[in-house]
Amino acid sequence: EAPDYGHETTSEAMSYLVWIAAMKDNLSGKSGELAKAWKTMEVMIPTEQSGFMKKTEPSATYSDEWELPEKYPTDMASGNTGLNPIHKNFCSAYGSDNGLYLLHWLADVDDWYGFGGGSGKFTFINTFQRGEQESCFETIPQGCVEELKYGMEGRGIKGAFTTEDKVAAQYAYTNAPDAEERAIQGVYWANRWGVGDASVEKLAGKMTDELRNDMFDKYYKKIGETTTKSDSSAGYEGAHYLMSWYTSWGGALDGAWTWQIGCSHCHQFYQNALMAYAANDTKYSCISSNMKAEGAAKDWKESLERQLEFYEWLQTPEGPFAGGATNSWKGRYEKYPSGIATFYGMAYVAHPVYADPGSNHWIG
């Protein structure tokens, strides 16, 4: 449902390599494959993140989401900004890093689209930008490094998505947290099986720590039924503690400014209570002991409990799990329909984020 031609790859695919490598090390009774698989997966961690760990409070200007691609580009609401309340903790703990230690979700392996210069090198791209009805083959592929070489004059390809008058040369990435969760889970199991690798565990702990970026509302607004799009960002009151669909982040290529958003929409498939358990495990602490930023233990304790409750809330009487929840009805913080079921103030959604095809039909 995501790659639109055969030589793209995803963070999801890469994360399975780590899981399989952990299993292989367990079967052979010796470590080695895990570290190789993790190094392979690291190709999905962006290197171009100029200035991101130097700015302690990345912000993002609000814009409405729309159901149909034809409704785009969407307006930017000047003065209505979401402020990330947690990034300063990562700057303090990992400030010497180049940027976030998270996986961008999609890459053009052979640079077939040409956004990497057409030389055939591995290139980060993005696709989905225009609402729930934008299917895979309706998307407008774009490079994650926007140098204004393609698209509209002065606005680049981003001009198809927002009405911003002047677009600066910039980078932009998006993660899909189920991938990080899966890889971290593999590292935890390798440790429990006695074939762990301390160097990989250190990196997995940092990734777990920074995965808390996915626990927040898109514009960091308060989680609750009465929240509107004009409300200010609310710090930790904007944390739903679930694994949402994504976090996106970026900034100017010269490092002058940065931005970040969370996600208001949460799908049952993106939860991983076993990985959250690993983040809480202080007996087998290969993950928990390697989270260095403030608040990690508290947040992952809350997340584990919230994810388990979410599963219980979503499970049907017949057994299957279905759908998810949102803090932003229709992507515009509209009033919830009368009688809609809620979870900690978030409304039930049968098909979170994508309706063509409906995301509740996906398996994985």
Order of alpha helices (4+ residues) and beta strands (2+ residues): beta-alpha-alpha-beta-beta-alpha-beta-beta-beta-beta-beta-alpha-alpha-beta-beta-beta-alpha-alpha-beta-beta-beta
